[in-house]
Amino acid sequence: MTTATDKHILLVEDDDDIADLLTLHLTDDGHAVEKVSDGDEGLERALQNEYDLIILDIMLPGTDGFDICRRLRQERCPTPILMVTAKTEEVDKVLGLELGADDYITKPFSIREVLARVKALFRRVEVDQEAQGQGAESPIELGGVVIEPEKRKVTVGQEAIDLTSKEFELLLLFARNPGRAFSRDELLEEVWGYQYSGYSHTVNTHINRLRNKIEPTPSEPQYVKTVWGVGYRFAEPEELGA
C-alpha cells in the first residue's frame, strides 16, 4: 500500500502547461504522476489500473470529464476524483458532484490550493481506512433494509440494490443515526467533505435517487423522511416496526 507521500495519481489534462506544472509540484510532493491528455485514453487507464487519485479536467478531446466520471462511478470505481474546470457556472460544479466527483477546483487556481485539496482527499481516504481497520462493522438492519458496511452492500427485502458511492454513504450515515435530522449543509459536510452554500440541489438529487432505489413508494417515503425546514432523517426503528 502506498504511503501518504507516495501516491499514484492519474492526471487527465489536455493543457500541456497546466499538466506540466501540476506534475512538477505533485512529483515534488513525493507522488508518482501518470499524465494523459486525451479523454478516451484517460478513461481506459482509469478502468484498467489502480490509482490513489484521479485529477480530471472537464473539457478534453475525446470523452469529456463528466462522461469519464459518470463511467467510473457506474463501474463502481472508488478512486477519489478531483475535477478541474475552466467553467465557473454553478451548474457545472453541481453536475460534477452529482456524478460522483469528490471535489473540484476552478481555473485559474494556485498550486498551493491544488496541493491542499489533494492532501485533504488523501486524509479522508486514510481516515476511512483507519475506521475499517478498527474491526468489521456489523450489518445494519432497519425495516427490511440491510446495509453491510464492509462489503458496501445494500439489500431491500431479498433484492440487492445498486447504489453509487455517494448514495451508499448517505444511506449509511442515515442508518447509523436513525431519527436524527440532518440539514443539507451537514450532509454536504459529512458525505462530500466540505460545505458550500447554494449546493443543496446536490443533496436533493441524491436523496431523490436513493428513494427511487430503496423506497416501495418513492413519493411516500417510509425510510428517508423529509424534515420540513431542516433537511432529512432516517425513520426510527419503531416507525418501521423494527
Sequence and secondary structure as in RCSB ss.txt:
>XXXX:A:sequence
MTTATDKHILLVEDDDDIADLLTLHLTDDGHAVEKVSDGDEGLERALQNEYDLIILDIMLPGTDGFDICRRLRQE
RCPTPILMVTAKTEEVDKVLGLELGADDYITKPFSIREVLARVKALFRRVEVDQEAQGQGAESPIELGGVVIEPE
KRKVTVGQEAIDLTSKEFELLLLFARNPGRAFSRDELLEEVWGYQYSGYSHTVNTHINRLRNKIEPTPSEPQYVK
TVWGVGYRFAEPEELGA
>XXXX:A:secstr
   TT  EEEEE S HHHHHHHHHHHHHTT EEEEE  HHHHHHHHHHS  SEEEEESS SSS HHHHHHHHHHT
T    EEEEES   HHHHHHHHHTT SEEEESS  HHHHHHHHHHHHHHHHHHHHHHHT     EEETTEEEETT
TTEEEETTEEE   HHHHHHHHHHHHSTT  EEHHHHIIIIISS  TT HHHHHHHHHHHHHHH SSTTS SSEE
EETTTEEEE  HHHHT 
